């Protein structure tokens, strides 16, 4: 019968050898290859839209949200999203750029300009850090962001409106303290009472206290520590002992808020 070999009278070993011979003679056999997967097409976003989308995400969330915030509802057992991470909100705006507001575009340009000037200033002062290198990479993109090539930069840009806001606030506070014209308060060792407007209040993880910097109603810059935190603009009446004078600023210790 065509296609079959009569194996009657053959031993098992003969049949096995014949099978091996067939395998060896099949020189044209090629293993089947899986077709290569096509790489997804990249997407380009204009620089203006990227910075505007980052500011739009900041506007929606009210802050930079690094990871999505969830809340568990005990009564229903349901878990709901309180706030989406800023990177995802930014991506939504990039997918629908018609949702961007004029104020988002203007804010994006302001943030980009501020960061460029701030970076240049601190570079001249020799005060750049690792994060500044990431900011530089973002600012170096002048035409379009590619979602594959600039994946890292897009993630960083999402955080920059909040970063710029903090820097602006810090610079404003530094200027307020620097240009206070009231002079120093008393001599080291003297006990004083003063009415102080809080300019900055930052928590120290190392010491477990807040460092408060402010200006008195006599336009005198002061600094002291506190167990409690205060919002900028809060007026306090404090009593303490002059510890030292540092860079036109009076440092108090043993401070008590009256």
Secondary structure by P-SEA (a helix, b strand, c coil): cccccccccccaaaaaaaaaaaaaacccccccccccccccbbbbbcaaaaaaaaaaaaaaaccccccbbbbbbccccbbbbccccaaaaaaaaaaccccccaaaaaaaaaaaaaaaaaaaaaaaaccccaaaaaaaaaaacccccccccaaaaaaaaaacaaaaaaaaaaaaaaaaaaaccccccccccccccccccccbbbbbccccbbbbbbccccccccccccccccccccccccccccccccccbbbbcccccc
